[in-house]
Amino acid sequence: MRIDSHVHVWTMGAPPFTHNDGMTTQRPDYPGLVENLIRYMDLNKIDRTVLIQCMYHGYDNRYMCDCLRRFPDRLHGVALIDPLKPDASETLARLHRDHGVQGMRLYPIKDRDASWLSDTGQHALWETAQRLGVPFTWFGRCHQIPLLEPMLQQFPEVNVIVDHLGEPILSEGIDFRILLAAAKYPNLFVKATRIDGISEQPWPHEDVYPYVRAVYEAFGPERMLGCTGFPENPQRGEAVGFRVIEAMDFLSDEDRAWILGKTADTLYGA
């Protein structure tokens, strides 16, 4: 079983699936269409993929939901919802009920002050995730993890998945130990993803290997996830993100099986 835990899809902005400025004013140079994703999955023997709502479409999750409708046996969906809106928990419940969305992405990386993460105003959202049995993905930096910890403690049944190794900046020597220390929370998971973007070296990006190994030793493979790297520009059709995990010789075949599929299966199910 091979499950890609982190893929964005998007249109070029033509109606009905237009872009908006809710998350970014940037616009894509090329499309990331679901039809191309399905072909890519078939080429690379990817059984299922977790769609993470793309920033170009902001808080308008309609294109992602349409993809889930068209390919329900191949795709899972994680929404973008403004967590500071008073109806955020109702929106999560509606997307789960009407479209099968399985969680949402928290986005503290864009905030200078991310203290909202553990504000009591977030409790309704976490209570809803707990009731629905869906995880959060968490796009932030390692130094922001202490702001998340009160919620990990208060809602131990809600799983949280840290995106992209906590976005370490290798050249700045960011203290990665904050992430490793948070392994004490059994409901915290880590994606060993975007390795090519984090790395300051060409393939096979060996400067990131010590970070992946440290996460592996702290969390174990059962709490790690990988992604293929779709889409690429130009698209080579290769699952580069999986290939780099497969190249790490400190991982056993069983470890790789967890990171490249089994962990995502425990979180998102069939």
VOBA-1610 file (N, C-alpha, C; in pm, whole numbers, padded with zeros to 5 digits, always signed):
BEGIN
Met+00084-00119+00000Met+00000+00000+00000Met+00088+00125+00000Arg+00065+00212-00096Arg+00141+00337-00109Arg+00042+00453-00108Ile+00058+00542-00009Ile-00031+00656+00005Ile+00053+00783+00012Asp+00025+00874-00079Asp+00090+01005-00079Asp+00015+01093+00019Ser+00084+01144+00119Ser+00017+01215+00229Ser+00001+01365+00206His+00051+01417+00093His+00052+01564+00083His+00062+01606-00064Val-00052+01637-00124Val-00056+01683-00263Val-00151+01801-00274His-00110+01903-00347His-00198+02014-00381His-00246+01998-00525Val-00372+02029-00549Val-00423+02039-00685Val-00488+02175-00701Trp-00484+02228-00825Trp-00541+02360-00849Trp-00570+02377-00997Thr-00659+02471-01026Thr-00689+02509-01162Thr-00609+02635-01196Met-00627+02682-01318Met-00565+02809-01356Met-00656+02928-01326Gly-00767+02903-01259Gly-00850+03012-01210Gly-00975+03041-01290Ala-00999+02964-01396Ala-01120+02987-01475Ala-01242+02939-01396Pro-01357+03005-01414Pro-01478+02959-01346Pro-01510+02814-01386Pro-01568+02735-01296Pro-01624+02778-01168Pro-01524+02775-01053Phe-01402+02724-01079Phe-01306+02706-00969Phe-01201+02816-00975Thr-01244+02934-00935Thr-01159+03053-00945Thr-01060+03059-00829His-00960+03145-00844His-00865+03173-00737His-00918+03288-00651Asn-00856+03305-00535Asn-00890+03421-00452Asn-00769+03459-00368Asp-00779+03572-00302Asp-00666+03626-00225Asp-00672+03591-00077Gly-00753+03492-00040Gly-00770+03459+00100Gly-00641+03415+00168Met-00555+03345+00093Met-00428+03297+00150Met-00307+03356+00081Thr-00320+03394-00045Thr-00205+03447-00119Thr-00255+03525-00240Thr-00175+03622-00283Thr-00203+03693-00408Thr-00123+03634-00523Gln-00039+03534-00495Gln+00037+03468-00601Gln-00058+03388-00691Arg-00016+03369-00814Arg-00093+03289-00908Arg+00000+03187-00974Pro-00051+03070-01007Pro+00034+02964-01059Pro+00076+02989-01204Asp+00192+02931-01240Asp+00241+02939-01377Asp+00192+02821-01461Tyr+00146+02718-01395Tyr+00100+02598-01465Tyr-00005+02531-01377Pro-00091+02448-01434Pro-00198+02387-01356Pro-00151+02263-01282Gly-00222+02233-01174Gly-00202+02108-01102Gly-00334+02033-01097Leu-00376+01981-01209Leu-00511+01926-01223Leu-00519+01783-01172Val-00638+01748-01125Val-00657+01616-01067Val-00641+01506-01171Glu-00676+01534-01297Glu-00659+01433-01402Glu-00512+01394-01416Asn-00424+01494-01408Asn-00280+01466-01415Asn-00234+01389-01292Leu-00292+01422-01177Leu-00256+01351-01055Leu-00292+01204-01064Ile-00410+01172-01112Ile-00451+01032-01121Ile-00360+00955-01215Arg-00323+01016-01327Arg-00228+00949-01419Arg-00094+00927-01350Tyr-00049+01028-01277Tyr+00078+01020-01203Tyr+00070+00910-01098Met-00041+00901-01027Met-00059+00796-00926Met-00051+00658-00991Asp-00117+00642-01104Asp-00116+00513-01171Asp+00025+00477-01217Leu+00097+00576-01270Leu+00233+00554-01319Leu+00325+00509-01207Asn+00307+00565-01087Asn+00396+00539-00974Asn+00338+00441-00873Lys+00228+00375-00910Lys+00165+00274-00824Lys+00131+00331-00686Ile+00069+00449-00688Ile+00020+00513-00566Ile-00128+00476-00551Asp-00161+00411-00441Asp-00298+00364-00423Asp-00394+00479-00392Arg-00355+00565-00298Arg-00442+00675-00259Arg-00357+00798-00230Thr-00420+00914-00235Thr-00351+01041-00213Thr-00436+01129-00123Val-00369+01201-00033Val-00434+01299+00053Val-00417+01436-00010Leu-00527+01497-00051Leu-00523+01632-00106Leu-00523+01733+00009Ile-00429+01826+00003Ile-00422+01936+00097Ile-00464+02062+00021Gln-00572+02123+00064Gln-00625+02239-00008Gln-00516+02338-00044Cys-00517+02380-00170Cys-00412+02466-00224Cys-00436+02613-00192Met-00327+02685-00166Met-00339+02825-00126Met-00398+02912-00236Tyr-00383+02873-00365Tyr-00438+02956-00472Tyr-00589+02967-00463His-00653+02862-00412His-00799+02864-00395His-00840+02906-00254Gly-00742+02932-00168Gly-00769+02986-00035Gly-00868+02902+00044Tyr-00963+02969+00104Tyr-01063+02902+00188Tyr-01181+02850+00106Asp-01174+02861-00025Asp-01277+02808-00115Asp-01236+02666-00154Asn-01293+02568-00087Asn-01253+02428-00103Asn-01329+02355-00214Arg-01398+02429-00301Arg-01487+02362-00397Arg-01413+02273-00497Tyr-01297+02317-00546Tyr-01228+02233-00644Tyr-01180+02103-00578Met-01125+02113-00458Met-01082+01992-00390Met-01201+01899-00365Cys-01312+01954-00323Cys-01430+01871-00298Cys-01481+01806-00426Asp-01472+01876-00537Asp-01512+01818-00665Asp-01420+01702-00702Cys-01292+01716-00671Cys-01197+01606-00696Cys-01235+01484-00613Leu-01274+01505-00486Leu-01315+01394-00401Leu-01440+01327-00457Arg-01530+01406-00511Arg-01652+01351-00571Arg-01620+01264-00692Arg-01526+01308-00771Arg-01495+01237-00896Arg-01413+01111-00872Phe-01326+01113-00770Phe-01235+01000-00747Phe-01240+00957-00600Pro-01355+00914-00552Pro-01370+00887-00409Pro-01285+00770-00359Asp-01250+00678-00447Asp-01172+00562-00404Asp-01022+00588-00405Arg-00980+00702-00459Arg-00838+00730-00472Arg-00791+00847-00385Leu-00885+00932-00342Leu-00846+01059-00281Leu-00909+01080-00143His-00833+01144-00055His-00881+01199+00071His-00862+01350+00063Gly-00933+01425+00148Gly-00924+01569+00140Gly-00905+01636+00275Val-00816+01737+00279Val-00790+01819+00397Val-00816+01963+00357Ala-00907+02029+00426Ala-00954+02161+00388Ala-00867+02272+00446Leu-00878+02388+00386Leu-00834+02514+00448Leu-00957+02587+00497Ile-00960+02617+00625Ile-01069+02690+00689Ile-01005+02795+00778Asp-01058+02915+00777Asp-01004+03019+00864Asp-01038+02983+01009Pro-00937+02947+01091Pro-00967+02901+01226Pro-01014+03012+01319Leu-00999+03137+01276Leu-01039+03249+01360Leu-01182+03293+01335Lys-01246+03236+01232Lys-01386+03269+01208Lys-01474+03195+01309Pro-01579+03260+01357Pro-01663+03195+01459Pro-01734+03070+01411Asp-01749+03054+01279Asp-01818+02936+01226Asp-01720+02829+01176Ala-01593+02836+01218Ala-01494+02742+01166Ala-01531+02597+01197Ser-01578+02572+01319Ser-01611+02433+01355Ser-01731+02385+01275Glu-01830+02472+01252Glu-01945+02433+01171Glu-01904+02406+01026Thr-01810+02485+00975Thr-01763+02464+00838Thr-01692+02330+00826Leu-01608+02296+00924Leu-01541+02166+00921Leu-01643+02054+00923Ala-01743+02064+01010Ala-01845+01960+01019Ala-01923+01948+00888Arg-01954+02061+00825Arg-02029+02058+00698Arg-01947+01995+00586Leu-01821+02032+00576Leu-01736+01974+00472Leu-01717+01824+00492His-01708+01783+00617His-01697+01640+00646His-01826+01568+00609Arg-01939+01625+00646Arg-02070+01561+00621Arg-02104+01559+00471Asp-02086+01670+00404Asp-02134+01683+00267Asp-02034+01635+00163His-01905+01639+00195His-01803+01609+00094His-01700+01506+00138Gly-01711+01455+00259Gly-01616+01355+00304Gly-01479+01409+00338Val-01466+01540+00361Val-01337+01599+00398Val-01292+01542+00532Gln-01164+01509+00542Gln-01113+01441+00660Gln-01010+01526+00735Gly-01052+01646+00772Gly-00964+01730+00851Gly-00938+01864+00784Met-00855+01943+00852Met-00820+02075+00799Met-00674+02105+00834Arg-00621+02205+00763Arg-00482+02244+00782Arg-00474+02372+00862Leu-00406+02366+00975Leu-00374+02485+01052Leu-00248+02546+00992Tyr-00241+02681+00987Tyr-00142+02749+00903Tyr-00066+02857+00981Pro-00006+02824+01096Pro+00060+02929+01175Pro+00186+02985+01111Ile+00240+02920+01010Ile+00367+02965+00952Ile+00356+03107+00897Lys+00236+03149+00862Lys+00221+03282+00803Lys+00201+03392+00907Asp+00193+03353+01035Asp+00161+03450+01139Asp+00283+03486+01224Arg+00306+03615+01241Arg+00411+03659+01333Arg+00372+03624+01477Asp+00244+03638+01508Asp+00192+03601+01639Asp+00092+03488+01619Ala+00132+03366+01655Ala+00045+03250+01638Ala-00010+03201+01771Ser-00025+03292+01866Ser-00075+03253+01998Ser-00220+03205+01992Trp-00288+03236+01881Trp-00426+03187+01864Trp-00433+03034+01866Leu-00320+02967+01840Leu-00321+02821+01832Leu-00378+02757+01958Ser-00347+02812+02073Ser-00392+02752+02199Ser-00492+02841+02272Asp-00552+02935+02201Asp-00653+03020+02261Asp-00780+02939+02290Thr-00850+02973+02395Thr-00973+02901+02428Thr-01077+02911+02317Gly-01066+03013+02235Gly-01158+03026+02122Gly-01144+02916+02019Gln-01034+02838+02028Gln-01013+02727+01934Gln-01073+02596+01984His-01124+02595+02106His-01171+02469+02164His-01285+02407+02084Ala-01377+02488+02034Ala-01489+02433+01958Ala-01441+02359+01833Leu-01338+02414+01768Leu-01283+02351+01650Leu-01220+02216+01685Trp-01143+02212+01792Trp-01079+02088+01835Trp-01182+01987+01884Glu-01284+02034+01950Glu-01390+01943+01994Glu-01462+01882+01874Thr-01479+01960+01769Thr-01541+01908+01648Thr-01452+01804+01582Ala-01322+01832+01571Ala-01229+01734+01514Ala-01231+01606+01595Gln-01237+01618+01727Gln-01242+01500+01813Gln-01370+01421+01788Arg-01482+01490+01776Arg-01610+01422+01754Arg-01613+01352+01619Leu-01557+01416+01518Leu-01557+01359+01383Leu-01449+01253+01364Gly-01349+01254+01452Gly-01238+01160+01438Gly-01145+01193+01324Val-01123+01323+01299Val-01037+01366+01189Val-00914+01438+01246Pro-00800+01428+01178Pro-00678+01495+01225Pro-00666+01637+01170Phe-00579+01713+01233Phe-00532+01839+01179Phe-00396+01816+01114Thr-00370+01883+01001Thr-00232+01901+00959Thr-00189+02039+01005Trp-00060+02053+01032Trp-00009+02172+01100Trp+00112+02224+01022Phe+00094+02341+00958Phe+00200+02400+00878Phe+00261+02516+00957Gly+00366+02483+01030Gly+00434+02584+01111Gly+00581+02550+01123Arg+00652+02632+01197Arg+00795+02608+01219Arg+00817+02551+01359Cys+00932+02489+01375Cys+00963+02421+01501Cys+00944+02512+01622His+00985+02638+01611His+00979+02726+01728His+00836+02760+01767Gln+00738+02730+01681Gln+00598+02755+01713Gln+00531+02637+01784Ile+00599+02524+01793Ile+00538+02405+01851Ile+00494+02426+01996Pro+00569+02501+02080Pro+00519+02523+02216Pro+00380+02586+02221Leu+00343+02661+02119Leu+00208+02719+02114Leu+00102+02613+02086Leu+00143+02501+02028Leu+00052+02391+01997Leu+00037+02295+02115Glu+00138+02288+02199Glu+00143+02184+02302Glu+00023+02184+02398Pro-00029+02300+02441Pro-00146+02293+02529Pro-00264+02218+02467Met-00281+02231+02336Met-00392+02162+02269Met-00363+02013+02254Leu-00238+01978+02231Leu-00202+01836+02226Leu-00232+01769+02360Gln-00208+01842+02468Gln-00235+01789+02601Gln-00384+01781+02630Gln-00457+01885+02592Gln-00598+01892+02626Gln-00685+01803+02539Phe-00638+01775+02417Phe-00717+01695+02322Phe-00632+01577+02273Pro-00602+01483+02362Pro-00513+01373+02325Pro-00571+01279+02219Glu-00702+01286+02194Glu-00763+01201+02093Glu-00759+01263+01954Val-00716+01388+01945Val-00705+01456+01815Val-00561+01443+01765Asn-00544+01376+01653Asn-00411+01362+01595Asn-00373+01487+01517Val-00247+01524+01526Val-00194+01643+01458Val-00070+01600+01380Ile-00063+01642+01254Ile+00046+01602+01166Ile+00127+01726+01129Val+00252+01731+01172Val+00340+01843+01142Val+00389+01830+00998Asp+00366+01933+00919Asp+00409+01933+00780Asp+00559+01957+00768His+00621+01887+00674His+00754+01919+00622His+00863+01932+00730Leu+00863+01835+00823Leu+00967+01831+00928Leu+00970+01957+01013Gly+00859+02032+01016Gly+00860+02157+01091Gly+00937+02268+01022Glu+00961+02253+00892Glu+01027+02355+00810Glu+01159+02405+00870Pro+01254+02316+00897Pro+01384+02362+00947Pro+01458+02442+00839Ile+01523+02550+00879Ile+01607+02628+00788Ile+01751+02588+00816Leu+01807+02503+00731Leu+01935+02441+00761Leu+02046+02544+00778Ser+02047+02647+00696Ser+02157+02745+00699Ser+02152+02834+00823Glu+02037+02840+00889Glu+02023+02927+01006Glu+02034+02850+01137Gly+02048+02718+01128Gly+02065+02637+01248Gly+01947+02644+01344Ile+01825+02646+01289Ile+01705+02649+01373Ile+01707+02529+01468Asp+01666+02551+01594Asp+01671+02447+01696Asp+01564+02341+01668Phe+01609+02232+01611Phe+01521+02122+01573Phe+01478+02040+01695Arg+01545+02060+01807Arg+01516+01979+01926Arg+01377+02005+01980Ile+01318+02120+01949Ile+01182+02149+01996Ile+01085+02047+01937Leu+01101+02018+01808Leu+01016+01917+01745Leu+01042+01780+01805Leu+01166+01744+01822Leu+01199+01611+01873Leu+01145+01593+02015Ala+01152+01697+02096Ala+01101+01687+02233Ala+00950+01666+02235Ala+00881+01715+02132Ala+00735+01701+02126Ala+00691+01558+02091Ala+00787+01471+02062Ala+00753+01331+02036Ala+00688+01265+02157Lys+00697+01327+02274Lys+00635+01271+02393Lys+00482+01270+02384Tyr+00427+01347+02288Tyr+00282+01348+02268Tyr+00246+01240+02167Pro+00177+01135+02207Pro+00149+01026+02113Pro+00055+01062+02000Asn-00011+01177+02011Asn-00102+01221+01904Asn-00034+01316+01805Leu+00098+01327+01811Leu+00171+01412+01717Leu+00246+01326+01616Phe+00229+01359+01489Phe+00291+01288+01377Phe+00373+01389+01297Val+00463+01339+01212Val+00551+01428+01134Val+00559+01378+00989Lys+00546+01472+00897Lys+00567+01441+00756Lys+00714+01465+00720Ala+00778+01361+00667Ala+00912+01375+00611Ala+00896+01412+00464Thr+00854+01535+00442Thr+00813+01580+00309Thr+00880+01713+00275Arg+00869+01751+00148Arg+00932+01872+00093Arg+01082+01870+00117Ile+01141+01752+00116Ile+01284+01738+00143Ile+01367+01812+00040Asp+01324+01810-00087Asp+01400+01881-00190Asp+01395+02031-00170Gly+01285+02082-00112Gly+01274+02225-00086Gly+01351+02270+00037Ile+01360+02183+00137Ile+01434+02214+00259Ile+01585+02203+00235Ser+01623+02108+00153Ser+01766+02080+00130Ser+01837+02196+00063Glu+01964+02209+00095Glu+02051+02306+00029Glu+02150+02236-00063Gln+02126+02108-00089Gln+02213+02028-00175Gln+02129+01962-00284Pro+02192+01925-00396Pro+02119+01855-00501Pro+02087+01711-00458Trp+02013+01643-00545Trp+01979+01503-00520Trp+02104+01424-00482Pro+02098+01339-00381Pro+01980+01293-00307Pro+01952+01369-00177His+01994+01495-00168His+01959+01583-00056His+02005+01527+00079Glu+02129+01485+00084Glu+02179+01416+00203Glu+02192+01506+00325Asp+02190+01638+00306Asp+02197+01727+00423Asp+02071+01719+00509Val+01961+01666+00453Val+01837+01652+00530Val+01829+01516+00599Tyr+01912+01421+00559Tyr+01905+01286+00617Tyr+01915+01287+00769Pro+02007+01364+00830Pro+02014+01363+00977Pro+01885+01410+01044Tyr+01814+01502+00979Tyr+01687+01549+01034Tyr+01582+01439+01028Val+01575+01370+00915Val+01479+01261+00901Val+01513+01149+00999Arg+01643+01121+01012Arg+01682+01014+01105Arg+01647+01052+01250Ala+01667+01178+01287Ala+01635+01221+01422Ala+01485+01208+01449Val+01402+01244+01351Val+01258+01227+01366Val+01223+01079+01375Tyr+01287+00999+01293Tyr+01264+00854+01295Tyr+01297+00795+01433Glu+01408+00838+01492Glu+01448+00785+01622Glu+01358+00836+01735Ala+01304+00957+01720Ala+01220+01014+01825Ala+01074+00968+01814Phe+01021+00964+01693Phe+00880+00935+01672Phe+00853+00790+01631Gly+00949+00730+01561Gly+00926+00598+01505Gly+00853+00609+01372Pro+00868+00509+01285Pro+00808+00516+01152Pro+00656+00516+01154Glu+00597+00463+01262Glu+00451+00457+01271Glu+00388+00594+01289Arg+00470+00697+01315Arg+00420+00834+01326Arg+00487+00926+01224Met+00529+00867+01110Met+00589+00945+01003Met+00515+00919+00872Leu+00511+01021+00787Leu+00444+01010+00658Leu+00534+01069+00550Gly+00513+01026+00425Gly+00589+01077+00312Gly+00498+01127+00201Cys+00558+01194+00104Cys+00482+01238-00014Cys+00570+01223-00137Thr+00505+01218-00253Thr+00577+01191-00378Thr+00644+01314-00436Gly+00586+01432-00412Gly+00638+01553-00473Gly+00557+01602-00591Phe+00443+01540-00622Phe+00356+01590-00730Phe+00300+01727-00690Pro+00286+01821-00789Pro+00335+01811-00927Pro+00473+01871-00938Glu+00546+01826-01036Glu+00677+01883-01063Glu+00669+01973-01186Asn+00758+02065-01195Asn+00762+02153-01312Asn+00905+02166-01360Pro+00944+02106-01474Pro+00855+02027-01558Pro+00825+01891-01495Gln+00712+01832-01527Gln+00673+01706-01467Gln+00755+01593-01529Arg+00838+01531-01444Arg+00919+01418-01491Arg+00845+01287-01471Gly+00735+01291-01398Gly+00660+01170-01375Gly+00718+01080-01270Glu+00820+01126-01196Glu+00885+01043-01095Glu+00836+01082-00956Ala+00819+00981-00870Ala+00781+01005-00731Ala+00906+01038-00651Val+00960+01158-00672Val+01090+01195-00617Val+01088+01192-00464Gly+00977+01238-00405Gly+00969+01239-00259Gly+00972+01100-00198Phe+00913+01002-00268Phe+00921+00863-00222Phe+01061+00809-00246Arg+01121+00844-00359Arg+01254+00792-00392Arg+01357+00831-00288Val+01348+00953-00234Val+01448+00997-00137Val+01433+00920-00006Ile+01311+00886+00033Ile+01290+00801+00151Ile+01344+00661+00125Glu+01320+00610+00006Glu+01368+00476-00029Glu+01520+00470-00032Ala+01587+00585-00052Ala+01733+00588-00059Ala+01800+00593+00078Met+01724+00614+00184Met+01782+00628+00318Met+01810+00490+00376Asp+01939+00456+00389Asp+01975+00319+00425Asp+01955+00286+00572Phe+01923+00384+00655Phe+01896+00354+00796Phe+01752+00307+00817Leu+01671+00310+00712Leu+01533+00263+00720Leu+01523+00120+00669Ser+01448+00038+00740Ser+01421-00098+00693Ser+01304-00095+00595Asp+01280-00206+00529Asp+01167-00215+00437Asp+01036-00191+00512Glu+01026-00242+00634Glu+00904-00221+00712Glu+00889-00075+00752Asp+01001-00008+00785Asp+00996+00135+00815Asp+00942+00213+00695Arg+00994+00182+00578Arg+00951+00252+00457Arg+00804+00226+00429Ala+00758+00105+00457Ala+00617+00072+00435Ala+00527+00160+00522Trp+00570+00186+00645Trp+00492+00275+00732Trp+00495+00418+00678Ile+00612+00470+00647Ile+00625+00610+00607Ile+00555+00636+00474Leu+00560+00541+00384Leu+00506+00560+00248Leu+00365+00505+00232Gly+00296+00479+00344Gly+00158+00436+00326Gly+00084+00395+00452Lys+00143+00310+00532Lys+00067+00252+00643Lys+00028+00356+00748Thr+00115+00452+00776Thr+00079+00555+00873Thr-00039+00638+00823Ala-00035+00679+00698Ala-00147+00756+00641Ala-00275+00675+00644Asp-00266+00545+00624Asp-00384+00460+00627Asp-00446+00459+00767Thr-00362+00459+00871Thr-00418+00461+01007Thr-00486+00593+01037Leu-00443+00701+00973Leu-00499+00833+00999Leu-00623+00864+00914Tyr-00623+00816+00790Tyr-00730+00852+00697Tyr-00820+00735+00657Gly-00773+00612+00677Gly-00856+00496+00648Gly-00882+00479+00500Ala-00953+00374+00468Ala-00980+00341+00326Ala-01090+00430+00271
//
